[in-house]
């Protein structure tokens, strides 16, 4: 993955999680590749997932199909970054 693309995706996902889930600045800054998301982050429940994915689509100009949404892509911050990176390269 090209470094600038990764940095842009990482920053966009951090700001999206901050805005959609109401995460504080410190929590948003502390996200790393191993930070668990769905099932570990109380703010990210099944209702919040739809809003989060819609906002990611809008901010990055991608389309996330319903059949692509699974626990694996939302398992960790790193998994979400990798998933979005594959979508932006298409």
Secondary structure, DSSP 8 states (H G I E B T S, - for coil): --HHHHHHHHHHHHHHHHHHH---HHHHHT--TT-B-TTT-TT--HHHHHHHHHHHHHHHT----GGG--TTTTSBHHHHHHHHHHHHT-
